[in-house]
Structure formats: structure tokens, C-alpha cells
Amino acid sequence: MKGLFKSKPRTPADVVRHTRDLLLFVDRNSESRESKREEKQMSELFKNVRELKQILYGNSDSEPVAEACAQLTQEFFKEDTLRLFIKCLPKLNLEARKDATQVVANLQRQQVQFKLIASDYLEKNLDLMDVLIVGYENTDMALHYGAMLRECIRHQIVAKYVLNSPLMKKFFDYIQLPNFDIAADAAATFKELLTRHKSTVSEFLSKNYEWFFAEYNTKLLESSNYITRRQAVKESSKSIQIEAFHVFKLFAANQHKPADIVSIFVANKSKMLRLLEDFKIDKEDEQFEADKAQVMKEIEAL
């Protein structure tokens, strides 16, 4: 007789809705988990987060199912589930935090009818990036929030927001944090911001060249922290400069530059030419030298 009353299997959307309800419960309640009800709710939440991860990533026995992933993604971004995940993350245990971080990361790449709906959601909730950025100041949460942030800046609208945020300057401090793992994670996010979306980075550097490289030189290249200084010189400095040059090259060669951008070029013409004249790379590269000469010619002609 028991077989007649088996509960219907939960759909991916059901799992998301139940998870959202549990997160709302956690958000409303204090840090205390002493009551049996709170313990039960937290236990259910941890299981649900693990189930969401398994739907998205599959397991040792099966690959993820595209339709299930699409259903999960669609339901997840219908309401503020992502905001709840980020807000409640500190209240989860370590394993659940890791699972939640992987869920959020995966969802940034999930398409529903060939559309990244995570991008649409984040465009309307860009303030969440502020929470993730300052998360580097929380030793327990920094690596989780950092991993989420790097996945979110896959979306150009998000990267543009972060680059132009007043909080962007905080990365120069985060990269110097005494905790090596957190500093390295911040450096990875910093590099991702400056290399993923070339047109956005080009626009950012054109408008923020002076303060950006002043901070880069004084806080990283001249840092009293040996590890920071070495990373800036060995890993980030040249790669960022070369990437910046390549996006700058496309920008300078554009024959249809907006009038306000032309004004910036003209106002900084002498400074740009001096910088380019002194800009060298470690090995001889004929293509680089030809590109540099062409860029200088374009700027001189303005």
C-alpha cells in the first residue's frame, strides 16, 4: 500500500522554490540555530543547495540534463534568489558555501532559449556587485565572493559597472592584503576585469588613465610587500600593459571616434606619445613595433 502514496519527484523549479523559502527563513532569523526547527531548516537548506549543484553539474553517474538546467535557471532568476544566496552565504556551513558558490558560478553560463538570463537579472541588480567586492574584507567569505564576482563579470554590463564603480580602487588595497590566498584571488579578479572585455577596458582606461596607473605604480609596483611587488612586476604589470595597449590600439585606430573621445586624445596627445615612445616589451616583436608606430602616427595626426 505504501507504494500507492509515494510523493511526486520534485522538479528543478520546485527545488529552487523550496530553497528560496528556506533562505528567506534563514534571512529572517538570527544567527542562533539552537532550536530543533532551525536545525532542521538549515539541514534541508544544505541538502537543497547540494541538489541544485548536482542538477547543474551532474554527478559520477550522470551528466547534467539541459532541460533541467534551463528550468532551474529560469526559476532562479524569476525572483531575488541570487540576492538571498549572497546575503545568506555567511550563515551556511563551509560545504554549503562551496556548493552555493559553484551554483552561482554555473548559472552565469546557463542559457535559456539561447539567452543568458543571468545578464538581464544582474543589469537590474548591479548593487549586488558592491556586496561581492567588499566581501574581500571578510576573511571567511572572501574566496567565495571573489569566485562569484569573477563569474559575474563574464557579462560586459557587469564588468563595466565594476570598472566604473568607486569600489574599483579598493582592488589596489585588496591585492596587498596580508592573507596570501585572498590577495591572489583579488589579483585574479583584477586581471579578469582588465582583460575580458576589450572595448569596455579601452573606454575605462581612456577616462581613468592618470589615477589608475598612479595607483598601480605607487601601491603595487612600489609596495613594501615583496609578494605584491613581485606579482605586479612578474604577472600583472606587463600583461596588463600589453592587453591595455591592444585595446588602446583598436580604440586609437577607429576612424569614427566620438567627439568627446577625440577631445581626450588631443588633450593628452603629448603625454600619450611620450608613454608610447618609452613603452617596450621584453622580447623583440616586429608586429608590436609596427602596431605601436601606427598608433603613434594616428595620435600625431589628431
Secondary structure, 3 states (H helix, E strand, C coil): CHHHHCCCCCCHHHHHHHHHHHHHHHHHCCCCCCCHHHHHHHHHHHHHHHHHHHHHHCCCCCCCCHHHHHHHHHHHCCCCHHHHHHHHHHHCCHHHHHHHHHHHHHHCCCCECCECHHHHHHHHCCHHHHHHHHHHHCCCCHHHHHHHHHHHCCCHHHHHHHHCCHHHHHHHHHCCCCCHHHHHHHHHHHHHHHHCCHHHHHHHHHHHHHHHHHHHHHHHHCCCCHHHHHHHHHHHHHHHHHHHHHHHHHHHHCCCCCHHHHHHHHHCHHHHHHHHHHCCCCCCCHHHHHHHHHHHHHHHCC
